[in-house]
Amino acid sequence: MVVITKNELMKLGYGKYQSERIIRQAKAIMVSKSYTYYENRRLGLVPVESVEEVLDMKIEVEEDFQNHG
């Protein structure tokens, strides 16, 4: 599963608060799909598929994004 963080969304051109909101919405989607792991407030990684669902568009994830470091 490919995941994405707030910082990676910022590198794609989204603002800080917009990136945080997208991550929060993506986490809510995952919780609604019974993935209670995403209820953790400190968790900052979400699947790219859930972010794509929030944005209603495809996201191309680069290789260096997958290192999360």
C-alpha positions in Angstrom: 0.0 0.0 0.0 1.4 3.4 -1.0 1.0 6.1 1.6 1.4 9.8 1.7 2.0 12.5 4.4 1.1 16.1 4.8 4.6 17.2 3.9 4.4 15.2 0.6 1.1 16.9 -0.2 2.8 20.2 0.4 5.6 19.3 -2.0 2.8 18.7 -4.6 1.7 22.3 -4.2 -1.0 22.2 -1.4 -0.7 24.6 1.5 0.0 23.5 5.0 -3.5 23.8 6.4 -5.1 22.4 3.2 -2.7 19.4 3.4 -3.7 18.8 7.0 -7.4 19.0 6.1 -6.9 16.5 3.3 -5.1 14.1 5.6 -7.8 14.5 8.2 -10.5 13.8 5.6 -8.6 10.8 4.3 -8.3 9.4 7.8 -12.0 9.8 8.3 -12.6 7.8 5.1 -10.4 5.0 6.4 -12.2 4.9 9.8 -15.5 4.8 8.0 -14.2 1.7 6.2 -13.6 0.1 9.6 -9.8 0.7 9.7 -9.8 1.9 13.3 -6.0 2.2 13.2 -6.5 5.6 11.6 -8.4 7.0 14.6 -4.9 7.8 16.1 -4.5 11.6 16.2 -0.7 11.3 15.8 -0.8 9.2 12.7 0.2 11.2 9.7 0.3 8.6 7.0 -2.7 7.7 4.9 -3.1 5.6 1.8 -2.8 7.5 -1.5 -6.1 5.9 -2.6 -8.0 7.7 0.2 -6.4 11.0 -0.6 -7.4 10.5 -4.2 -11.0 9.9 -3.0 -10.9 13.2 -1.1 -9.5 15.1 -4.0 -11.5 13.2 -6.7 -8.4 13.0 -8.8 -5.4 10.7 -9.4 -2.1 11.5 -7.7 1.2 10.5 -9.2 3.5 9.5 -6.3 7.3 9.8 -7.0 9.8 7.3 -5.8 11.4 9.5 -3.2 8.0 10.2 -1.6 7.8 6.5 -0.6 10.8 6.8 1.8 8.9 9.3 4.1 12.2 10.6 5.5 
